[in-house]
Every structure is written in C-alpha cells, then in structure tokens.
C-alpha cells in the first residue's frame, strides 16, 4: 500500500482529544452541562487542527471545517489556524496566508488567536516565520499564546501567576505592552480553568496583582460571551464580582460579539452575555467595536490594538452601560 504522508503527519502532530478533558487538565466544572460544553470546545479545536495538518491544503480543510456545527465552528477554524501555522513554522510556506485569503477571513479573530497557539508550540527562533502581518488583529496572537500557556501550564501561569516576556512585537519594539494582551488570553483560559464558575474565576483573578486584573476580566468576559457555558444569573454574578472592571468586561464581551457576527455565527448565549456585560444586544455591542476603529492611529505611542480596546471600553461608559 502507498504511504499516506499526510495521515502520518496528522497522527504525529495532532494532540489526543483527551488533552481537552477536564480530567486530564485537572479543571473542575460548575456542573456537567458546563463541563460537556467546554470540553466540546477543546475537541472541536483539535478537530480543526487535525483537518489542517491532514488535508492537502487550506481549500480542502475549509470544506471540512464548514461541516462543523455553527456554534462550535469558530473553534475549529481556530484549531485549523494553529495547524497551518505549525506547518509553516516547521517546513516553511504560506498555508496560513492562503487559509485567510478564503472563507477563513470571516473568522479572522479566531485565526489570529490560533496563530498564537502555534507560537506556544514552536521554538522562538521560528516565530519570525509565522509572525502576523496584520498590525491590528495580529495582537490577538498574543492572546492565543496566553490562553495556551494558562490552559496547558495552569500551575505556572495561573496558580504561580507567571507572565512571559515576549520582547519586541510589531508596533511595540520594546515589548512594553505585550504582557497586557497575553493577560487577556490568560483571562479567557480562566473561564475554562474555573469551569465557568463565576466565583471561582473571580477568586482566581483576585490572587493576581491588581495591575493585571483589568485584562484578565476582559478575557474572561470574552470567553463567557463567545464560548458560553453559564446562565444569565451566573453571568450577573461574574459581572458583580468584577464590577470594578466593568468597562474592560464590556470590551471583552463586545469583541466576542463582533467575532461571532463577522463569522455569521451569533448564538443566543452571545446576546445573553452582551446584555449582562455591555447592557446591549449582541449586534449593538459588535457595532461599538466597529465604530471605535474610526480614525485609529496605527503609528501612535500606544499600540493601536490597545487604543482600540480603550475606546470600546470608554464608549460603554459614555453610553452609561457600565
């Protein structure tokens, strides 16, 4: 029989689905429904990764990704982006760029987050091969990197509260601001680490230095809005515990709403979360992120991505939503 090198590559590179189980990760869920949902997110991420490293190229992988159920499809695209970026980093090529040139453009937020997962698995001397070219959304790769580290190395990055030094980044040559976006990713991971339990999330964030909590709450609200896993009353409890960081939580939730809207995958739980964190329906929360881009200076002293986040948060304050 002929050797199918793509199948061999797929089997060698794709992590086992048990890596996404709470039992393996040591996470404790609030209830069985939350555990099943959050584990399913991880499984569909790995499904997307498997499609990317096993199919002939982005066109064939995208056809498979489009068969994933809508509510979980974004996570599959995120996993596929990681897969293509890992292949680019290991063997060269522009698979990820070709992926983004197709239907994956609708999932551009998740694609850049998936790139950050790849960075966490590649040696740093290969990062240059996969470094994002989008000066705005490319910062989401750092979010993905932070999520990966907190999800897979929970003791070091969550319980010991370690923060990596990334160094120079496009738009931030001194690496002054990178830690903030990494913390947004750590905050997203906390929604999984804490099993969508609002008090467990808040208690965990309370152990971090005060100057890191704004970004952590932003990420947590983003994950609660995009992934779901909690009823309205539990989201209200999270908003209550994070009340001092309400604008940041509104910003994170609005990011998630925009990511789902752009992909055409807005779900019921998205709107429930934006009503809680942003005080608006999902469509209006997403619009705030779009309007905040107007006149954004990409060459200012503060990276445009962080200014964008600040503008979104301030807009919800101005609207009296938080």
KEZAVO-151374 format. One record per residue (C-alpha): chain; y, x negated, z. Coordinates in Angstrom, 2 decimals. Example, Ala and Ser with C-alpha at 12.3 -4.5 7.8 and 13.67 -1.06 7.14 Angstrom:
2
{ch=A | v=-4.50 | u=-12.30 | w=7.80};
{ch=A | v=-1.06 | u=-13.67 | w=7.14};
//
This chain:
322
{ch=A | v=0.00 | u=0.00 | w=0.00};
{ch=A | v=3.54 | u=-1.27 | w=-0.75};
{ch=A | v=5.58 | u=-2.34 | w=2.24};
{ch=A | v=8.46 | u=0.05 | w=3.02};
{ch=A | v=11.01 | u=-2.34 | w=4.44};
{ch=A | v=13.45 | u=0.45 | w=5.31};
{ch=A | v=10.83 | u=2.09 | w=7.52};
{ch=A | v=10.12 | u=-1.22 | w=9.21};
{ch=A | v=13.86 | u=-1.77 | w=9.72};
{ch=A | v=14.22 | u=1.75 | w=11.06};
{ch=A | v=11.43 | u=1.29 | w=13.58};
{ch=A | v=12.67 | u=-2.10 | w=14.68};
{ch=A | v=16.31 | u=-1.15 | w=15.19};
{ch=A | v=16.25 | u=2.45 | w=16.43};
{ch=A | v=16.11 | u=2.80 | w=20.22};
{ch=A | v=13.43 | u=5.12 | w=21.60};
{ch=A | v=14.61 | u=8.67 | w=22.31};
{ch=A | v=13.57 | u=8.17 | w=25.94};
{ch=A | v=16.65 | u=5.93 | w=26.21};
{ch=A | v=18.71 | u=9.15 | w=26.18};
{ch=A | v=16.75 | u=10.80 | w=29.00};
{ch=A | v=18.32 | u=11.22 | w=32.42};
{ch=A | v=15.11 | u=9.90 | w=33.99};
{ch=A | v=15.46 | u=6.62 | w=32.09};
{ch=A | v=19.18 | u=6.33 | w=32.70};
{ch=A | v=18.99 | u=7.33 | w=36.36};
{ch=A | v=21.52 | u=10.13 | w=35.89};
{ch=A | v=21.40 | u=13.32 | w=37.96};
{ch=A | v=22.33 | u=16.58 | w=36.25};
{ch=A | v=24.02 | u=19.51 | w=37.92};
{ch=A | v=21.34 | u=21.86 | w=36.57};
{ch=A | v=18.60 | u=21.98 | w=33.96};
{ch=A | v=20.79 | u=23.54 | w=31.28};
{ch=A | v=23.32 | u=20.73 | w=31.53};
{ch=A | v=20.60 | u=18.10 | w=31.52};
{ch=A | v=18.99 | u=19.55 | w=28.40};
{ch=A | v=22.30 | u=19.72 | w=26.55};
{ch=A | v=23.48 | u=16.23 | w=27.46};
{ch=A | v=20.08 | u=14.71 | w=26.69};
{ch=A | v=20.13 | u=16.54 | w=23.36};
{ch=A | v=23.45 | u=14.86 | w=22.56};
{ch=A | v=21.80 | u=11.48 | w=23.03};
{ch=A | v=18.74 | u=12.42 | w=20.99};
{ch=A | v=20.87 | u=13.63 | w=18.07};
{ch=A | v=22.96 | u=10.45 | w=18.25};
{ch=A | v=19.76 | u=8.43 | w=17.87};
{ch=A | v=18.63 | u=10.74 | w=15.08};
{ch=A | v=21.79 | u=9.88 | w=13.16};
{ch=A | v=21.25 | u=6.18 | w=13.83};
{ch=A | v=17.70 | u=6.48 | w=12.51};
{ch=A | v=18.90 | u=8.15 | w=9.30};
{ch=A | v=21.43 | u=5.37 | w=8.71};
{ch=A | v=19.05 | u=2.46 | w=9.11};
{ch=A | v=16.11 | u=4.18 | w=7.41};
{ch=A | v=17.62 | u=5.77 | w=4.31};
{ch=A | v=18.56 | u=4.00 | w=1.09};
{ch=A | v=22.30 | u=4.26 | w=1.80};
{ch=A | v=25.18 | u=6.46 | w=3.01};
{ch=A | v=24.67 | u=9.19 | w=0.38};
{ch=A | v=21.04 | u=9.74 | w=1.33};
{ch=A | v=21.78 | u=9.53 | w=5.06};
{ch=A | v=24.62 | u=12.05 | w=4.78};
{ch=A | v=22.30 | u=14.56 | w=3.15};
{ch=A | v=20.05 | u=14.30 | w=6.20};
{ch=A | v=22.96 | u=14.49 | w=8.64};
{ch=A | v=24.16 | u=17.75 | w=7.12};
{ch=A | v=20.89 | u=19.39 | w=8.19};
{ch=A | v=21.66 | u=18.82 | w=11.89};
{ch=A | v=22.75 | u=21.95 | w=13.74};
{ch=A | v=26.57 | u=22.24 | w=13.71};
{ch=A | v=27.23 | u=21.92 | w=17.43};
{ch=A | v=25.41 | u=18.56 | w=17.56};
{ch=A | v=26.18 | u=17.27 | w=14.07};
{ch=A | v=29.17 | u=15.19 | w=15.16};
{ch=A | v=26.96 | u=13.17 | w=17.49};
{ch=A | v=24.53 | u=12.50 | w=14.64};
{ch=A | v=27.41 | u=11.22 | w=12.49};
{ch=A | v=28.49 | u=9.02 | w=15.40};
{ch=A | v=24.99 | u=7.55 | w=15.63};
{ch=A | v=24.85 | u=7.01 | w=11.88};
{ch=A | v=28.16 | u=5.15 | w=12.03};
{ch=A | v=26.68 | u=2.86 | w=14.65};
{ch=A | v=23.66 | u=2.29 | w=12.43};
{ch=A | v=25.70 | u=1.39 | w=9.35};
{ch=A | v=27.98 | u=-0.87 | w=11.38};
{ch=A | v=24.99 | u=-2.67 | w=12.92};
{ch=A | v=23.57 | u=-3.28 | w=9.43};
{ch=A | v=26.96 | u=-4.51 | w=8.19};
{ch=A | v=27.24 | u=-6.81 | w=11.16};
{ch=A | v=23.74 | u=-8.22 | w=10.77};
{ch=A | v=23.48 | u=-8.51 | w=7.00};
{ch=A | v=26.98 | u=-8.07 | w=5.59};
{ch=A | v=28.05 | u=-5.32 | w=3.25};
{ch=A | v=30.34 | u=-2.30 | w=3.35};
{ch=A | v=27.96 | u=0.51 | w=4.24};
{ch=A | v=30.27 | u=1.95 | w=6.89};
{ch=A | v=33.23 | u=1.97 | w=4.49};
{ch=A | v=31.14 | u=3.78 | w=1.87};
{ch=A | v=29.99 | u=6.22 | w=4.55};
{ch=A | v=33.59 | u=7.03 | w=5.48};
{ch=A | v=34.51 | u=7.48 | w=1.82};
{ch=A | v=32.22 | u=10.52 | w=1.69};
{ch=A | v=31.81 | u=13.62 | w=3.88};
{ch=A | v=31.85 | u=11.41 | w=6.98};
{ch=A | v=35.64 | u=11.38 | w=6.63};
{ch=A | v=35.60 | u=14.80 | w=8.31};
{ch=A | v=34.03 | u=13.06 | w=11.31};
{ch=A | v=36.39 | u=10.08 | w=11.25};
{ch=A | v=36.96 | u=10.24 | w=15.02};
{ch=A | v=33.24 | u=10.09 | w=15.76};
{ch=A | v=32.63 | u=7.43 | w=13.11};
{ch=A | v=35.06 | u=5.05 | w=14.77};
{ch=A | v=33.53 | u=5.75 | w=18.18};
{ch=A | v=30.11 | u=4.94 | w=16.71};
{ch=A | v=31.50 | u=1.66 | w=15.40};
{ch=A | v=32.32 | u=0.78 | w=19.00};
{ch=A | v=28.68 | u=1.30 | w=19.97};
{ch=A | v=27.74 | u=-1.21 | w=17.28};
{ch=A | v=30.22 | u=-3.72 | w=18.67};
{ch=A | v=28.47 | u=-3.45 | w=22.03};
{ch=A | v=25.15 | u=-4.38 | w=20.38};
{ch=A | v=26.42 | u=-7.13 | w=18.06};
{ch=A | v=27.29 | u=-10.69 | w=19.14};
{ch=A | v=31.03 | u=-11.09 | w=19.43};
{ch=A | v=31.16 | u=-13.66 | w=16.67};
{ch=A | v=30.07 | u=-10.87 | w=14.29};
{ch=A | v=32.74 | u=-8.39 | w=15.36};
{ch=A | v=35.06 | u=-9.59 | w=12.62};
{ch=A | v=32.55 | u=-8.30 | w=10.06};
{ch=A | v=32.88 | u=-4.74 | w=11.36};
{ch=A | v=36.40 | u=-4.64 | w=12.82};
{ch=A | v=38.06 | u=-1.33 | w=11.85};
{ch=A | v=40.87 | u=-1.35 | w=9.30};
{ch=A | v=42.49 | u=1.93 | w=10.40};
{ch=A | v=45.32 | u=0.77 | w=12.69};
{ch=A | v=45.46 | u=4.11 | w=14.48};
{ch=A | v=41.96 | u=5.55 | w=14.74};
{ch=A | v=40.42 | u=2.09 | w=14.81};
{ch=A | v=41.29 | u=2.03 | w=18.51};
{ch=A | v=38.55 | u=4.61 | w=19.04};
{ch=A | v=36.04 | u=1.81 | w=18.51};
{ch=A | v=37.11 | u=0.53 | w=21.93};
{ch=A | v=36.48 | u=3.99 | w=23.35};
{ch=A | v=32.96 | u=3.87 | w=21.90};
{ch=A | v=32.46 | u=0.38 | w=23.31};
{ch=A | v=33.49 | u=1.59 | w=26.78};
{ch=A | v=31.16 | u=4.60 | w=26.58};
{ch=A | v=28.23 | u=2.40 | w=25.59};
{ch=A | v=28.77 | u=-0.03 | w=28.45};
{ch=A | v=29.10 | u=2.69 | w=31.09};
{ch=A | v=26.14 | u=4.66 | w=29.70};
{ch=A | v=23.70 | u=1.76 | w=29.37};
{ch=A | v=25.01 | u=-0.57 | w=32.09};
{ch=A | v=26.04 | u=2.00 | w=34.67};
{ch=A | v=25.65 | u=-0.22 | w=37.70};
{ch=A | v=28.05 | u=-2.86 | w=36.38};
{ch=A | v=30.64 | u=-0.69 | w=34.64};
{ch=A | v=30.65 | u=2.41 | w=36.85};
{ch=A | v=29.43 | u=1.50 | w=40.32};
{ch=A | v=30.84 | u=-2.03 | w=40.28};
{ch=A | v=33.80 | u=-0.90 | w=38.10};
{ch=A | v=33.74 | u=-3.97 | w=35.86};
{ch=A | v=36.11 | u=-3.99 | w=32.89};
{ch=A | v=35.57 | u=-6.32 | w=29.93};
{ch=A | v=38.32 | u=-8.47 | w=28.47};
{ch=A | v=38.32 | u=-7.87 | w=24.73};
{ch=A | v=41.19 | u=-10.13 | w=23.76};
{ch=A | v=43.16 | u=-9.73 | w=20.55};
{ch=A | v=42.97 | u=-6.38 | w=18.73};
{ch=A | v=44.87 | u=-5.15 | w=15.64};
{ch=A | v=48.29 | u=-4.05 | w=16.89};
{ch=A | v=47.72 | u=-5.78 | w=20.24};
{ch=A | v=47.40 | u=-9.54 | w=19.61};
{ch=A | v=47.48 | u=-10.37 | w=23.31};
{ch=A | v=44.87 | u=-7.75 | w=24.22};
{ch=A | v=47.26 | u=-6.24 | w=26.75};
{ch=A | v=46.33 | u=-2.61 | w=26.11};
{ch=A | v=42.67 | u=-2.68 | w=25.12};
{ch=A | v=41.38 | u=-2.01 | w=28.63};
{ch=A | v=43.05 | u=1.38 | w=28.71};
{ch=A | v=41.18 | u=2.64 | w=25.67};
{ch=A | v=37.91 | u=1.16 | w=26.93};
{ch=A | v=38.50 | u=3.19 | w=30.10};
{ch=A | v=38.87 | u=6.35 | w=28.03};
{ch=A | v=35.33 | u=5.66 | w=26.81};
{ch=A | v=34.10 | u=4.96 | w=30.32};
{ch=A | v=35.59 | u=8.29 | w=31.37};
{ch=A | v=33.71 | u=10.05 | w=28.56};
{ch=A | v=30.48 | u=8.45 | w=29.74};
{ch=A | v=31.12 | u=9.65 | w=33.29};
{ch=A | v=30.62 | u=13.23 | w=32.11};
{ch=A | v=27.05 | u=12.20 | w=31.25};
{ch=A | v=26.51 | u=9.82 | w=34.17};
{ch=A | v=27.55 | u=12.57 | w=36.61};
{ch=A | v=25.53 | u=15.24 | w=34.82};
{ch=A | v=28.57 | u=17.45 | w=34.10};
{ch=A | v=29.14 | u=17.92 | w=37.83};
{ch=A | v=32.93 | u=18.06 | w=38.34};
{ch=A | v=32.90 | u=16.90 | w=41.95};
{ch=A | v=30.54 | u=14.04 | w=41.20};
{ch=A | v=32.78 | u=12.99 | w=38.30};
{ch=A | v=35.93 | u=13.15 | w=40.45};
{ch=A | v=34.30 | u=11.36 | w=43.37};
{ch=A | v=33.27 | u=8.57 | w=40.99};
{ch=A | v=36.75 | u=8.26 | w=39.48};
{ch=A | v=38.24 | u=8.15 | w=42.98};
{ch=A | v=36.37 | u=4.87 | w=43.52};
{ch=A | v=38.24 | u=3.18 | w=40.65};
{ch=A | v=41.65 | u=1.52 | w=41.07};
{ch=A | v=44.49 | u=4.04 | w=40.81};
{ch=A | v=45.88 | u=2.46 | w=37.65};
{ch=A | v=42.62 | u=3.20 | w=35.78};
{ch=A | v=42.21 | u=6.85 | w=36.74};
{ch=A | v=44.55 | u=8.38 | w=34.16};
{ch=A | v=42.46 | u=7.03 | w=31.27};
{ch=A | v=39.20 | u=7.91 | w=32.98};
{ch=A | v=40.26 | u=11.54 | w=33.44};
{ch=A | v=41.43 | u=11.66 | w=29.84};
{ch=A | v=38.00 | u=10.58 | w=28.66};
{ch=A | v=36.18 | u=12.94 | w=30.98};
{ch=A | v=38.14 | u=15.94 | w=29.72};
{ch=A | v=37.50 | u=14.81 | w=26.15};
{ch=A | v=33.74 | u=14.75 | w=26.76};
{ch=A | v=33.75 | u=18.07 | w=28.60};
{ch=A | v=35.57 | u=19.65 | w=25.66};
{ch=A | v=33.59 | u=18.07 | w=22.82};
{ch=A | v=30.09 | u=17.97 | w=24.33};
{ch=A | v=30.30 | u=20.96 | w=26.66};
{ch=A | v=27.81 | u=21.44 | w=29.46};
{ch=A | v=29.86 | u=23.31 | w=32.05};
{ch=A | v=31.03 | u=26.88 | w=32.59};
{ch=A | v=34.71 | u=27.79 | w=32.90};
{ch=A | v=34.66 | u=27.81 | w=36.69};
{ch=A | v=33.29 | u=24.27 | w=36.76};
{ch=A | v=35.90 | u=23.08 | w=34.28};
{ch=A | v=38.54 | u=24.66 | w=36.51};
{ch=A | v=37.12 | u=22.69 | w=39.41};
{ch=A | v=37.40 | u=19.46 | w=37.40};
{ch=A | v=40.98 | u=20.34 | w=36.49};
{ch=A | v=41.71 | u=20.96 | w=40.16};
{ch=A | v=40.23 | u=17.65 | w=41.26};
{ch=A | v=42.14 | u=15.81 | w=38.52};
{ch=A | v=45.39 | u=17.76 | w=38.91};
{ch=A | v=47.43 | u=14.60 | w=39.39};
{ch=A | v=46.35 | u=13.56 | w=35.89};
{ch=A | v=46.64 | u=16.95 | w=34.19};
{ch=A | v=48.68 | u=15.68 | w=31.17};
{ch=A | v=46.05 | u=13.00 | w=30.47};
{ch=A | v=43.28 | u=15.57 | w=30.71};
{ch=A | v=45.16 | u=17.84 | w=28.30};
{ch=A | v=45.49 | u=14.94 | w=25.88};
{ch=A | v=41.79 | u=14.14 | w=26.02};
{ch=A | v=40.82 | u=17.77 | w=25.56};
{ch=A | v=43.20 | u=18.12 | w=22.59};
{ch=A | v=41.66 | u=15.02 | w=20.98};
{ch=A | v=38.25 | u=16.67 | w=21.21};
{ch=A | v=39.58 | u=19.91 | w=19.77};
{ch=A | v=41.09 | u=18.07 | w=16.81};
{ch=A | v=37.89 | u=16.08 | w=16.21};
{ch=A | v=35.87 | u=19.29 | w=16.09};
{ch=A | v=38.43 | u=21.12 | w=13.97};
{ch=A | v=38.65 | u=18.34 | w=11.39};
{ch=A | v=34.86 | u=18.38 | w=11.10};
{ch=A | v=34.79 | u=22.18 | w=10.86};
{ch=A | v=32.57 | u=22.33 | w=13.95};
{ch=A | v=34.72 | u=24.09 | w=16.56};
{ch=A | v=32.47 | u=25.89 | w=19.04};
{ch=A | v=33.01 | u=28.46 | w=21.75};
{ch=A | v=32.87 | u=25.91 | w=24.54};
{ch=A | v=35.67 | u=23.91 | w=22.85};
{ch=A | v=38.08 | u=26.82 | w=23.24};
{ch=A | v=37.00 | u=27.48 | w=26.82};
{ch=A | v=37.77 | u=23.87 | w=27.73};
{ch=A | v=41.15 | u=23.73 | w=25.98};
{ch=A | v=42.19 | u=26.93 | w=27.72};
{ch=A | v=41.45 | u=25.20 | w=31.03};
{ch=A | v=42.86 | u=21.73 | w=30.32};
{ch=A | v=45.57 | u=22.46 | w=27.74};
{ch=A | v=46.44 | u=26.07 | w=28.50};
{ch=A | v=45.99 | u=26.92 | w=24.80};
{ch=A | v=43.24 | u=27.92 | w=22.36};
{ch=A | v=41.44 | u=25.08 | w=20.60};
{ch=A | v=43.37 | u=25.45 | w=17.33};
{ch=A | v=46.75 | u=25.15 | w=19.07};
{ch=A | v=45.60 | u=22.17 | w=21.12};
{ch=A | v=44.48 | u=20.46 | w=17.92};
{ch=A | v=47.85 | u=21.19 | w=16.29};
{ch=A | v=49.62 | u=19.33 | w=19.09};
{ch=A | v=47.73 | u=16.17 | w=18.16};
{ch=A | v=48.80 | u=16.54 | w=14.54};
{ch=A | v=52.48 | u=17.12 | w=15.32};
{ch=A | v=52.50 | u=14.13 | w=17.66};
{ch=A | v=51.86 | u=11.88 | w=14.66};
{ch=A | v=55.24 | u=12.68 | w=13.09};
{ch=A | v=57.37 | u=9.54 | w=12.83};
{ch=A | v=54.89 | u=7.43 | w=14.79};
{ch=A | v=55.90 | u=3.74 | w=14.68};
{ch=A | v=52.88 | u=1.58 | w=13.83};
{ch=A | v=54.79 | u=-1.64 | w=14.49};
{ch=A | v=56.37 | u=-0.91 | w=17.85};
{ch=A | v=55.92 | u=-2.93 | w=21.05};
{ch=A | v=53.29 | u=-0.47 | w=22.31};
{ch=A | v=50.29 | u=0.24 | w=20.03};
{ch=A | v=50.72 | u=3.46 | w=18.06};
{ch=A | v=47.44 | u=4.84 | w=19.40};
{ch=A | v=48.72 | u=4.72 | w=22.98};
{ch=A | v=52.11 | u=6.14 | w=22.00};
{ch=A | v=50.26 | u=8.96 | w=20.25};
{ch=A | v=48.32 | u=9.72 | w=23.42};
{ch=A | v=51.54 | u=9.67 | w=25.47};
{ch=A | v=53.26 | u=12.04 | w=23.06};
{ch=A | v=50.38 | u=14.51 | w=23.20};
{ch=A | v=50.31 | u=14.45 | w=26.99};
{ch=A | v=54.09 | u=14.88 | w=27.20};
{ch=A | v=54.03 | u=17.79 | w=24.77};
{ch=A | v=51.74 | u=19.77 | w=27.06};
{ch=A | v=54.10 | u=19.01 | w=29.96};
{ch=A | v=57.05 | u=20.20 | w=27.88};
{ch=A | v=55.18 | u=23.38 | w=26.98};
{ch=A | v=54.55 | u=23.99 | w=30.66};
{ch=A | v=50.78 | u=23.93 | w=30.13};
{ch=A | v=50.08 | u=21.33 | w=32.79};
//
